[in-house]
Amino acid sequence: MLGGGPHAQVIPLENIPKFANDNQLLPTVAQDAQTGEVLMLAYMNRAAWEETLATGEAVYFSRSRGRLWKKGESSGHVQKIREIYIDCDADTILLKVEQVGGAACHQGYASCFYRKRTADGWKIMSKPVFDPQQVYISKGAPGSV
């Protein structure tokens, strides 16, 4: 039987996802739990995974900052976890989230995937939800989410 019906197999939680060590980064996709829109791609190490499970809000490992990063720590646009999925190899994470504030992208868009390639070039497919200059400058953290 396919899907998550009453006969779905339950697998023990330990060792999933598969972190080879505490520093390994696994790609993590955030998806809007209601609409299915892909919001962003980030990375989690074991500490980010454990903090996400403990708090119920998305915590990633920021490669640029070299530390854990709670999504929305500067903007207030946190991601509340609704469901968590792991891919078939247990090395990619999918978070279905409620995006607080309506925007996941630090550029002010609902999704980081707001540009579409067309024959004429890249087309912006949505309108910004907020002005990053207003959100980050006023909070003293330009360009961070």
N, C-alpha and C positions, 0 to 999 in steps of 0.2 A: 504494500500500500504506500502511495506517495503522500507527502505532506505531513502535517502535524496533527493528524487525527488521533483518536483514542488509542491507536496501536503504534504510535510513534515510539521508537526505541529511545530509552534514556541512557545516556553515557555519563559515567562519573565525571565530576567537574575538575578533578586534579589533573595537572599537566596539560590543560587546554585553556587558552591557546598555548602553542608550543614555543616558549621562549627558550632558546638554547642556553642563554645566560641572562643575568639581570640587566645587561646593557643592550641586548638585541632589540632592535626597533622593528615593530610589525606595522605594516600599513593599516590604517584605520579609516574607514569611510563613514562619514556622518550623513544620514539620510533623514529627511523630514518624515516623522512617523505617520502623519496624516496624509500628505500629498504624494510621498514617494520620491520627491525631488532630491537629487544628490546635492548636499550642501557643501561638503569639503572633503579633502583628503588630508590626513595628518598621520602621526606616528605615535605608537605607544611602546614604552618599555615595561618591564614587569611592575615597577613602582607606579607608573601611570595607570596601568590596568587595575592594580589593587586599590589605588585611590579612587578610581572611577567606581569600582564595585562598592567601596565603603561609603562614598558620598552620594551616589546616584546621579552625579553630574559628570560630564566629560572632562577628563584630565588627560592631556597629551604630553609627549616629550618634545619640547621645542628644540630643533636642531640649531637654530640661529642663536638662541639664548643659552643652550647647553644645560637646560634644567626643565623640571616639570612645569607645565603651563596649564592652569585651569582655564578652560575656554570661558571667555567673558570676564576674566579677572580685571581687565582695564575698562572694558566697555559696558559691563553688566549684561552682555548678551550670552548668558550661560546656556548650556545644552543639558536639558533634563533627560536622563536615559529612560526610554520606554521599553525597548527590547534590545537584546544583544544576540548577534549571530556570528558564527565562525565558519570560514570556508572549509572545503573538503580536506585540505591539507593542514588545517588548524593553524595557519600562519598569516591569516588576514582577518581583520575584525570589521564587522558592520554594526554600527550603532544606529538604532532608530531613535530619534530624539525629538523632543519638543524644543524648538529654538526660541528662547526668550528674546524679546526685542525685535523679532522678525528678520534678523540678519546674521548670517554666519561669517560673511566676508569682511575683512578689515577695510576694504574699499567702499563699504557701505551697502553692498548688494545682499539680497537674501541668500544667494549661493555664490560660492567662489567660481562657479562655472557659468558665468554670465556672458561670455564671448563665444560666438559660433563662427566657425570658418565657412566662408562662402566663396563663390567664384571670384568675387570682387575684393575679398579680404576679410578681416575679422569684423563681425557685426555685434554690437552690444544688444543683447536680447531682453534686457529688463531695465527697470529704473532703480536707482539707489533707494534704499530704505532710510538711510541716514547720511549725514555729511561727516566724513571721518575727521575733518579739521575741528568740527564742533565737539565730537565725542572724545577724541584722544588728546587734543590740546587742552581742553578744559579739565581733563583728568590727569594732565601732566605726563602722558605716556604716548607721544606721537607714533602712529603707525602700528600700535600693538593691539591685540585683541585678547 
